[in-house]
Amino acid sequence: MLLASGACSAGSTPGTSDAPAPGPTPTAATVAAEGTTPCTVELPQGWGAALDEGVVAPRAGETLTVALGLADRSVFAVSDVPGVRHALVWRHLGAADATADRVVADLGLDHPEWQVLGATFDGRYLAYRVDRSYSGFEDFGLYVWDSQGDAAPVEVAHGEPDAQGQLMQTPFVDPVLADGWLYWTQTRDADPGRTVLSGYRLADGHVERLSRGFGRAPVRFGAWLVWADSDAAGQTSGLRAIDLATHAPVDLPAPLAGVRGPYYLAADAGTLAWVGGEQGRQVWVWRDGWPAARLLADGAQAPQFPRVAGDTVVWTGEDATWVGDLRSFSDARLTPSYGGVWADGGPVVAVGYAPADKGQDSVQALLDTDAAGPLGRAGC
């Protein structure tokens, strides 16, 4: 199965909270000149070759579903060997011996439908959600795991029931790790009409309710936590932010204060990206110091689940997975047809391809977008 948020199964070949925040500290020199019109280009040959070289191969008899790829060529992935193992593992891709895997969590042989999504790693802590159903997102568990110890992952949150005892629908629960805290948004407290932004302190498990409203998943943008919210149900949303050090609200700079109706957000230390436009077919970006947000892609086919990866933004569309490059202000297909793509602020992305035939596993690859170089503007 190929997962919309970027995890996928591999099979054949495709054509510390104490650690610094992931992602580069951008400089103007890496970005195309202001006023550059976005355009679509063919994926450069060098990018295709890098994807071929980056294929993540499962071991014999195994289906491997990558949840997150890291710069050191290790992955957090679900290893599924029928009748033997269904577990979230940390694997260095050069290791041929299965005993080299570090088992993060045993998902159990009775739950083949459980999927690990939304993974993020700060160098010490791994946070992720487990979706326990193919048919909905309300049945989930949110976990955090300390790689410096031997303890099992801690369940921080889960789907909660309404007054009638039915699990409430909730926005995608994509966790954020920042400065010793884990942040997420979900419906809770038997109130299906609102969402709650919460923070979980990693040191002692203390939980704070930070905001109640109509918001969706937050992102870390530098020293802030940013999310889309509105004052009432059905109203057009705007961006809101709190300071990560104090949890106090902050005033957004003018280019962000005017954003209306963002569909999805993505960010790293210095780049904020969102899907917008009247039809939700535009990808916009802003970096600190820019006088205005800039259009990175126009006319995209239902872009969703964007992620910032170095000087690029990747997203999933209804037709393919895509990458937009701030160095050239161009975009290109990463996959020929539908697929998945995931990144965690740094330049490495995990790319998933559609299965070649019915019943076959998907293919996935790791790609370093810094090493691949700019997409360029050939044909623009």
N, C-alpha and C positions, 0 to 999 in steps of 0.2 A: 504494500500500500504506500502511496505517496502522500505525504502530509502537507496541508496548505501552508503551514507556518515554517516549512523549510526542512523538517526532518524527512528522511526517506530511506528506503531499503536498498542495499547495494547488491549487485549481482554480476553484471556484464560491463563492457566498456562503452563509453559514450563516444560519438563522433567528436586578599586578606582584607578583608575589609581594611587592613592596614596598607594595602598596596595602592599605588596611584590609580586614579580613574582610567579605564581603558580608553584608547583612542589617541590620535595625534594632537599635538598643539598646533593648530593650523597657522600658516603664514600666508599673506596675500600673494606671495610669489608662486604658490602652488595652484592658484585658481585662475581660470580663464578671465580675461579682461571684462570689466563691467560693460554691459550692453551686448555681449555675445549672445546671439540668438540660438536657442537650443535646437538640436537637429538629431536625427536618427542615422546611425552608421552601421555597417556590417561589423560583426565582432572580429577584431584583428586576429590574424593567424597566430600571433604570439599568445593571445588569450586562449584560443582553442587548444594550442599545444600544451599550455599550462594546465588546462582542465584535464586533458588526456593523461598527463603525468601525475595529476593529483587524485586519480581514482582511488577510492577507499575500497579495498577488496576484503570481503568476509573470509573467514576460515572455512575449511571444508565442512559442509553440513550445517552451516550457520547462516542466518539472516541477521545482518547488522544494520541497525537504524541509528544513524548519527544524530545526536541532539545538539552537539556543539563541537566545532573544530577550533583548535588553538594554534598559535604561531609556532609551537615546538613540535608540530606534527603529531600531537596527541589528540584524542577525541573522547568526549563523553558520549556513549552510545548504548543502545539496548541490544544486547546479544541474546539471540533467540535460537536455541538448538532444541528441536522438538523432543519432548520427553526427558530433557536433560537440564536445560537452563533457560530462564527468561529473567534477565537481570540488567540493571543499569551498571555499566562498567566504565572505568577510566583506562584507556588503552593507548600505548605508544605504538604507532603504526609500524615501527621497525621490529617489534617483538613478534617472533613466530610462535612462541609458546603461550598457550592459553593461560597458564599459571602466572604469566606476567601481568594479566589484567588485575586491576584493583576493583573489587566489587563494591560499588557504592550502595546499591540496594537490590535485594532479591524481590522481584515483582511477582514471583509465583507462577507455577505452571498452569494454575487454574484461571489465569487472567490474561490470555493472549491478546485481548483487545486493549489492554492498558498501554497508553502512549505517553512518552516523556516529551514535553514541549516547553517552550519559553525559557530554555536554559540560559543561565548567565553565571559567569565565574569571575571572581575578583582577585584570583591568585591564591586564595585560601578557602573561601566559602563558595560552594555551588548551590544555587537556588534553581528550582524547577517546579513545574506542575505536572501532575499525572492526570490525564483525562481517562476516565474509567468507562467511557461509552463512545462508540462510533457515532451515535445518533444525536448527541447534544453535549453542551459544555457545562451544564449545571452540576454534574457529578464529577468532582475533581478533588485532588489533594494538593496543597502547596507545601513544598519541603525545602529545608536548608540542610546542608551537609558540611561539616568542618573537616577538611582534608588533612589537618594536622593531628587529628586524633583517630581513635578506632571506633568511636560511637556511630551508631546508625543515624541516618537522616532524621531530623525532627519535623513532624507535621506541624506547620504553622497555622494553616487554615484549611477549610474544606467547604464544599457546597452546603448551604444552610436551608432549612425548610421554611415555608411560609406558615401562616396561621392554620392552614389545613393539613400541614405535614408534608406537602409536596416540595421537592427541591426547587428553589427559585432560579430562574434564568439569570445569567450574570454575564457581564462583558468578559472578553478574553482576560484571563488572569496571568499577565506577563510580569514576573517579579523584577524588581530593581534592587541591586546591592549598592550601598553607598555609605561610606564612613561609619561602619559598624552597625548599620541598620538594613533591614529588608522591608521594602515598600510594595504594596499591591492595592488594587481596587477590586471590590466585589459587592454583590448584594448581600445584605445580612440583616440580623435583628428582626426577622419576619416582616420586612418592609420591601416588597418586590418593586416598588415604584422608585426607589432611590439606591444609590451606590455609596459605599463608604471607602475612603482612602485611609489605609492603616499603615502603621510602622511597627516593626518588630525589632527590638534591640537584641542583637546577637549575643551580647555578653551575658544576659540574664533572662531573656525571654519576655521582658516587659513590652506590652502592646499599648500603643496610643492610637486613638481614633483622631485623624487629622482633619478630615473634611467629610461632610455628608451632603450629597447633592445628586447630580445626574452625570457624573464624570465617567471617563473610561481610563484605560491603563495609563499610568504615568511613565515618564522617561526621565533619566538623569541628564541634565544639560549643564555641564560645568558644576557650579556650586549650588544649583537649583534643582528642585524636583518640579517638573512641568506636566500639566495634563489639560485636557479639554473638558470644559464643564459649562453649565448654563444655570440661570437662576430659577428656571421652572421647566417642567416637562414640555417637550415640543418646541422650546425656544432654540434659536440658533446658538450654538456653543461658541465660546472663545477660549483663549488660553489663560491658565492661572498657574501660579508658581508659589512655592515656599522656599525659604532658605534651608539648606540641608543641615546647617550647624545649629539653627535655633528653632526650626519648624515654624517660623513667623512668615506671614504673607509678604511677598515682594512685588514691587511695581515693575512690570515688564517694560523693556525699551519700546519706543514707538513702533518700530517695524513689526513687533510681535503683538503689541497691544491691539493692533487693528486687524489681526487675523480672525476670520469668521468661518465657522463651520468646518474645521479640519476633520477629516475622516479618520486618519491614522497619524500617529506621531512616531518619530525616531530621533535619536540624538546620541552624541558622545560628548567628549570634553569641550568641543568647540563648535559643533555643527548641530543645528536643529533642522529637521526635515518633516514635511507633512504632505498628505494627500489632500487636495482642495479643488477649487473651481466649482462652478454651478453643477456640473455633471460628475464631479469627483474623478476627473480624468487628468488632473495636473499634479505634478510633484514639485514642491517648492522647497527652497533651502534658505537658511540665514546663518551667517556667522557674525560673531561679536565684532563690532566696528563697521559693518556694512550699513550704508544709509537706508537700504531697503532690502526686502526679501527678493530672491531671484528665482525665476522659473527654470527648473532643470529639465522637465519633460512635459510636453503638451500633447493631448490626445491619446494618452495611454489607455489601454483596454482594462478598465476596472482595476486600477492598481490598489494593492492592499499589502499589509504586513511589511512596510518599509523597514530597513535597517541601515544604519550608517556603518560603513566599513572603510576606514581611512579617509581618502579623498573621494570616495564613491558612496552612492546610495543604491541599495538593491531592493527590489520589490517583486512581489508575485502578481501577475496579471491573469486574466481569464484565458489568454492566448499563449503565454510563455512566462518565464522568469526574465527579469530585466536588470540592467545596471545603468545608472546614470553617473557620469564622471564630472566632478567639479573642475578638474584640470583642463577639460576641453569643452565643457557644457554640451556634451553629446550623450546619447544613450544607445544601447544595443541589446539585442536578445542574448541572454546567456544560454537558454535552452531552445530547441526547435519548436517545442510545443509546451503544454502545461508542465509544471514542475514545482519545486520548492527551493527556497533559499533562506539562509539564516546567518547572521553575524552578531558579534557582541562588542561592537565599538572599535575593535582593532581591524587591521586590514584583511584578515582571513575570513572567507565566506565558505559555507558548506552549500553546495549546489546539488539539487536532486533532479533527475531526469524521469520522464514518463517511462513506464515499462515498455520494452520493445514489443512484447506480445502478451496476450491475456494469460494470466497465471504466472508470469515471470516477475522476479523482483525488479525493483527500480535500481538505477545506478546513481551513485553520488560521488562527488569529488570535492576536494579542498582547493581553494584558489587564493593566493596572496595578491590582492589587488594593487598593493604598492609595487611588488616585483613585476607584475604584468605591464606596468606603465600605462600612460593615458590612452583612452580609446581613440583619441584624435578626431579629426573632422573631415576625413576623406569623403568626398561627394557632397558635402554641405554647400 
